[in-house]
């Protein structure tokens, strides 16, 4: 029977406590840091050689869907009642609203060094030391809203701009495409400055701190953010019945993207699963 992922803003006090405790337990066991390592290892940009799976590629959505499922499985091994909540950043848009409360993820970082000082993931609580990263520092950092050059979170109209796209993705299957649902949701835009960050990417920029690097998994908000992104893929599928993951077949040997993107029926590293197999997970979970 499918379990339910809930809006973080609707969680009961007990549901919040269980979710936080499960996260802290897999961190204590050393499991959590492996998720950070996996994300760092599979973050590859357009300019790098080899296969791109986690970002700047069609597999952005199925890759993170499977990543979330693995984390959720780890949490549920600790407490079978726990599921991943999602953060609706089109509605909860302030630095003190859900999920930035002391009983869930804690609040903003302090101005001097962006160190998070409140909530269960604050360094002084002793339960959330950063051990795997691409920068120095043992404590979780945030700069909600980017105080030195403020930006806003994406709006419902920003999401609609992505959801109305009929095709899942288009050639050349990277961060430069201006059409297609995947990149409009992932959010690699044209131009310079904050206006070039859209939807998913803009949220990472808005949170700041740890969320700015390939080690963004160090901030537990990563999971709530990506659960909401995953929900948008589900809603896009419902709106555009019959629309499938693209590309359906691998780019040919003469194509610049040959060997660089995962086609619908190809294996999606680091798992033995294809994007096609991740298009429908309704038997596993559903969204409230």
N, C-alpha and C positions, 0 to 999 in steps of 0.2 A: 504493500500500500504506500502511495506517495506521501511523503511528509511535506510540511508547509514552511516556506520562508516568509517571514513577516516583515512589515515595515518597522524599522527600529523605533519609530515614534509611537508605536502601539504596544511595545513590549511591557509586560508587567514587571514589577520589581523583582519577582522571583526569576523570571526569564532572563532579565539582565544579569542577575547574580550568577545564574548557571552558565550563561554564555561567557562571562568574564572569567569565572573560575576554570572553565574548560580550556580557554586560551592560556591562562597562567600555568595550568598543569602541563600542557604540551610544550610550553616554553621551558618549564622546569625539567622535563624529560629530555630536552634537546631536539625534539621533533620539529619545533617551530623554525629553528635556525636553518634546517634543511630546506624549508620552503623559500627562505630568503636566498639561499645558494642557487636553487633551481631557477628562480626568476632572474638573478644576475647572469647566470650562464646562458639563458635563452633570450636575453635582450640583445638584439643585433639591429643596427640601423641600416638604412639604404646604402650608405657608403662602404659598409663592411662586406667582405667576401663570404660566400657560403650561404647556407639556408637561413632564412628568417622565419621564425615561427610565432614568437610572442607579441611582436610589435611591428608596425609599418608593413603589414602583410595581411592577406585575406584571413589567415588563421588566427588573427588577434582574438576573435570572439570564441571559436571553439577551444583554442588553447587555454584561455582564461576560464572557460566553463569547466574544463577538466581539472584545472588547477584548483578552482573553488571546491569542486567535488572531493578532491583529495584532502583538502583542509577540513572540509565538513565531516568527512569520514573519520579523521583523526579526533575531532571534537566529540563526535558521537560515540567513539570508543571510550571516551572519558565519561560522558553523560549522554545517554541515548535520547534524552528529551531536547537536546540542543540542535538548532538549525541556524544557518547563517541569516541574520537580519540584513535588510538593505536600507541604505540611506538615500532618501528622496531629496536630492540637493536642489530640485526645482521648487520645493516647498520649505524645507528646513534650511534656511539660508543665512542665519546669523552665527556669530562666534560663540553664542551661549545656548543655542537650541540643540535638539537632538542632532548628532550623537555626542556633543561636547559637554556632557554632564558628568559630575563626579561619580555617579553610579554606573556609568557606561565606559566611555573612552577617555574621560578627563578633558581638560580644556586646552586653551592656547598656550604656546610657549612664552616664557618671560621675554621682555624686550631685549635684554642685554645679549643673550646667547640662544634664545628660542627654546630653551630647555622646558619641557613640560613638567609642571610642578604640582598638578592636581590629578586625582583619579588613580585607578589601580595600576596604570602603566608609567607613572612617574618614577624616575630613577631612585629617588630616596625611599621608595617603598621596598626596594630591594628585589623585585620580582621581574624586572624587565630591563636587564642590561643588554645593550646592543653588542653582539659578539661577531656578527657577520655584516660587513658593509663595504662601501667603496670610499668612505671618508673616515676620518678619525672621530672619536667621541663614543662614549659608552651610554649616553642617555638619549631618549627620544626627543626629537625636536619638531616644532610646528611654528608656522607664521601665518595663522589664519587670516585670509584676506590680503596678505602681503602689505604690511603696514607702511613700508617705505615707498611703495608704488602700487596703490590699491587696485585690485581687480574684483569683479563680481563673479559669482557662480553662474553657470549656464541657466537659462530660463526654459520654460515649457516651449516657447517658440523656437529656441535653439534645438531642442529635441525634435520638434515637429519637422524642422528643416532636414533632419536626418531620416526620420521615420517615413517621410513621404516618398523617398527614393524607391524606385521600383526594382532596380538591380542591386544585388548584394554587393558586388565589387566590379571594378572595371580595370582593363589594362592601362598602365603597366603594373598594376597590383602593388603599389608602394605608397609612400607618404605624399606623393605629388598629385595624386588623382583628386579631381574636384567634384566628381560624380560618384555615385555608389554609396550605399548605406554604411558599409564598414568604415570607410575613412571619415565620413561625415560624423559618425559616432565616435570613432577613435580620436579624431580632432586635430589632424595635422593640416593646418591651413596655409594660405598663401600670405605673402607680405611679411612685415616685421612687427615686433612688439606684441603686446598682450592680445591684440585683435586676431593674431594668427593662431591662438590657442582656442580650440572649440571643444565643447562637450567633455568627454572623458579627460582629455589632456588639460583642459582648463581647470578641472577640479583638482588635479594633481598640483597645478600651479597655485591655486587658491589655498590649499592646505599648507603647502610649502614644507620646509624642513626636510625630514626623511623622505617625504613623498616626491621630492624632486629628482631622485636618483633611481638607478636600476635596483637599488636595495629598498624600494618603497614599501615592500612587504613588512619592514620593521615597524611601520605604523599600522596597528590593527584596523584603522579606518580603511586601509586598502581593500579589505574583504567586503566591507559594507558598501563601498563605492562600486566595486566590481560586481557585486550582486545586483545592484541597481542597473549597471550597464548590461548585465546578462538578462535582466527583465526587459530591457528595451529591445534586445534581439528577439525575445519571445513575442513581444508585442508587434514587432515588425513582421514576424512570420505569420501571425494571426491576421494582420492587415493585408498582406500580400500572399494570399493562399497559393501554394504551388511554387513560390519563389525559392530557389535553392542556393546553397553555398556555391560560390564561383572563385577560381576557375574549376570547371568540370573535369578538364584534362590538363596535364602538365604543359607549361610553355615549351615550345619546340627547341631543338638544339641551336637554332639561329637566333633565338630570342634572348635579350639581355637578362631576362628573369629565369632562364633555364636553370634548374637546380636550386633556385632561390626561394620559391614559394611552394606551398603544399596544395595539391589539387584535392578534389572532393573525396576520392577513394584512396588517397595516399596516406601512409602512416604519419602521424603527427608526433614528432619527438617532444619529450622523452618517453612517450607512452606508445603502446601497441594498439592505437586506436586511430580512426580516420575522422575527418570533419563530418562526413556523412553520418557516422554513428553517433555524433554529438548533436545533430540537428534536432532530435526529439528526445528529451529526457523526462517527458511527462509521467513515466512510470516510476521515476525516482523522486522528483519533487515538483511542487507547483508553488505559485506565488499568491499570497493573500492580498 
